[in-house]
Amino acid sequence: MDLSAGAVALLAVAGFLAGAINAAAGGGSLVTFPALIAVGYPPLIANVTNNIAVVPGYATGVWGYRERLRGQGRRIVPLAAVSALGSIIGVGLILASSQGVFEDIVPFLVLAACALLAARPAIGRWLGKRAGPRERPGVVSLVGQTLAAVYGGYFGAALGVAVLALLGIFFDDELQRLNALKALLQLVIGVVAALGFALLTPVAWGAAAIVGLASLVGGAVGARLAQRVSDRVLRGGIVAYGVAAAIWLFLR
C-alpha cells in the first residue's frame, strides 16, 4: 500500500506521541492504532503493525529510565520471564480467534487498571503494614503480570496502565522506580509479540518503520519528562489518560 505525504506525516506524529506516552504512562497504542486505520489499513493488520512499530519507543523509554532500574534485579528476572510467556499466549490467541470479541472487553480492563492505580497509595499502605516492602514477586503478582502480558500480546492498548497498576499493588516502592520496571516489562512483551507477528502474520512494514522511528524520539523525550513530575501528579495524569482511553475504546 502506497502512503501519501499526509499519511506519512500523520503516522510520524502518531509515532512520536505514542513513544512519549508509552514511556511516561503507557497507552500510546491508542494514538498509533487509530492512525494506522485512518490511513487505510484493515484493523487486524493495523493491530499487528502497531505492535511491532511501538517497540523502538519501548526501548528508548527503558534507556531513559535505566538509573531507576538499579537494585531491582530480584524483581526483573521472574517478571520478565512471565511477561514473555504471557506475550506468546497473547500472540497465539490473536492468531486463533476474532479480534472483535476481545476489543469489546478492552474498555473494562482499562478502567479496572485505572481504579487499581488510583487506589495504589491506600493499598500500598495497607500491604506495607502487613508485609513490608516486597523485593521479590510472589505467585499472585506473577500470575497477574502473566495475564497483563497476554493482553499486551493480543492488543496492548494502555498496557502500561495495567502493568503499572499491578506493580503498584504488589511492590511498596516509589512510583518512578515502578514506572521504570513497567517500561522494561513493556519492552519484553513488545519484543516477543513483534517477533511472533513478524514471523506469522502480514505486516505493513513501511508504516511500521515510520511509526517506529518516530517513537524512538518520543520514547526518549517521554521518559525524561516523566521523571521530573511528582508521584502524585504522575499518578493523576496516568489515571486521567487511562479513563480517556477507556472512553475512546467504548466509542470507537
FENPEQUI-V515373 format. One record per pair of residues at least 12 apart in sequence whose C-alpha atoms are under 7 Angstrom apart, sorted by the first residue. I is the first residue (numbers start at 1). GAP is how many residues later the second one is. Records with the same first field share a line. If there is no record, write none. Layout:
I->GAP + GAP
This chain:
7->32
10->25
11->24 + 199 + 200
12->198 + 199 + 202
14->17 + 18 + 21 + 197
15->17 + 196 + 197 + 199 + 200
16->198 + 199 + 201 + 202
17->201
18->13 + 14 + 197 + 200
19->35 + 38 + 39 + 196 + 197 + 199 + 200
20->198 + 199 + 201 + 202 + 203
21->201
22->36 + 138 + 197
23->35 + 38 + 160 + 196 + 199 + 200
24->198 + 199 + 202
25->135 + 136 + 213
26->132 + 133 + 134 + 135
27->130 + 131 + 132 + 133 + 134
28->129 + 130
29->21 + 127 + 128 + 129
30->127 + 215
32->18
33->13 + 14 + 17
45->157 + 158
47->108
48->149 + 155
49->154 + 155 + 159
50->158
51->139 + 143
52->142 + 156
53->155 + 156 + 158 + 159
54->158 + 161
55->132 + 135 + 136 + 157
56->156 + 159 + 160
57->155 + 158 + 159 + 161 + 162
58->125 + 128 + 129 + 161
59->128
60->156 + 159 + 160
61->122 + 158 + 159 + 162
62->118 + 121 + 122
64->156 + 159 + 160
65->115 + 158
68->109 + 112
69->108 + 111 + 112
74->61 + 62
75->60 + 61 + 62
79->63 + 66
80->105 + 108
82->60 + 63 + 64
83->62 + 63 + 66 + 102 + 105 + 106
84->104 + 105 + 108
85->61
86->60 + 61 + 63 + 64
87->62 + 63 + 65 + 66 + 102 + 105 + 106
88->65 + 104 + 105
89->61
90->60 + 61 + 62 + 63 + 64
91->62 + 63 + 102 + 105
93->61
94->60
107->139 + 142 + 143
110->48 + 52 + 132 + 136
111->131 + 132 + 135
113->48 + 49 + 52
114->47 + 125 + 128 + 129
116->49
117->48 + 51 + 122
118->121
120->48 + 49
123->46
124->45 + 48
128->44
133->38 + 39
134->37 + 38
141->29
145->18
148->14 + 15
149->40
152->37
153->36 + 40
158->84
160->22 + 26
161->81
163->19
164->14 + 15 + 18
175->56
176->51 + 55
